[in-house]
Amino acid sequence: MIMLQEKIKLEGKVLSDQVLKVDSFLNHQIDPFLMREVGKEFAGRFKNEGITKILTLESSGIAPSVMTGLELNAPVVFARKRSSLTLKGKLLTAAVYSFTKQEENTIAVSGEHLNETDRVLIIDDFLANGQAALGLAEIVKQSGAEIAGIGIVIEKSFQDGGKLLREKGFRVESLARIESLENGAVQFLDETEAVR
């Protein structure tokens, strides 16, 4: 997705050879016009999959998920990282380790919002080590629903998450695949060579 790659090049900040900061348009301040295009792109890629629900993780996955939900006419469910007085009853939970924050969280979704009749599209902002996506996949499994695919806004292809998810048989669609953050520069994976 050229528009997304240009935004990353223009506004992304490489903090190290492992960390890309995109808080000016994706995960702190949100560019709604870009997110609308992201939603259209995900919807186009998954339009024939019979998606009934979109599942994401609070909070950075919500904007691209909502825009995709608008395009696919599907509700968006987000897993919470913190407990809430209103989150009761049958809970679907999974442990997720965040390498960026260096902490483990138990994520949770109410069992009222996912069930065995659903075909779920998982969406997240970043894919690095794959832990968030695997946690969300575990929640879908507990619900009895089926995973139609995983949509990622930015994949760090130099880390193992994408390979891990694809080896497990998941269809992973990433809109921007980064090959390297070395020397303070973002280099994108040539999509003609990318394994889908």
SULLINFEN-V21669 format. One record per backbone hydrogen bond with DSSP energy under -1.0 kcal/mol. CO is the residue of the C=O (numbers start at 0). NH is the residue of the N-H. Records with the same first field share a line. If there is no record, write none. Layout:
CO: NH ; NH
This chain:
0: 4
1: 5
2: 6
3: 7
4: 8
5: 9
6: 10
7: 11
12: 20
18: 14 ; 15
20: 12
21: 24 ; 25 ; 26
22: 28
24: 30
30: 34
31: 35
32: 36
33: 37
34: 38
35: 39
36: 40
37: 41
38: 42
39: 43
40: 44
41: 45
45: 48
52: 120
53: 76
54: 122
55: 78
56: 60
58: 61
60: 64
61: 65
62: 66
63: 67
64: 68
65: 69
66: 70
67: 71
68: 72 ; 73
74: 53
76: 55
78: 57
79: 107
85: 87
89: 110
91: 108
93: 106
95: 104
97: 101 ; 102
102: 97
104: 95
106: 93
107: 79
108: 91
109: 112
114: 117
117: 145
118: 51 ; 52
119: 147 ; 148
120: 54
121: 150
123: 152
124: 153
126: 155
127: 160
129: 133
130: 134
131: 135
132: 136
133: 137
134: 138
135: 139
136: 140
137: 141
138: 142
139: 144
145: 119
148: 121
149: 172
150: 123
151: 174
152: 175
153: 126
154: 156 ; 177
155: 158
159: 163
160: 164
161: 165
162: 166
163: 167
164: 169
165: 168
170: 149
172: 151
175: 154
176: 188
177: 156
179: 186
181: 184
186: 178 ; 179
189: 192
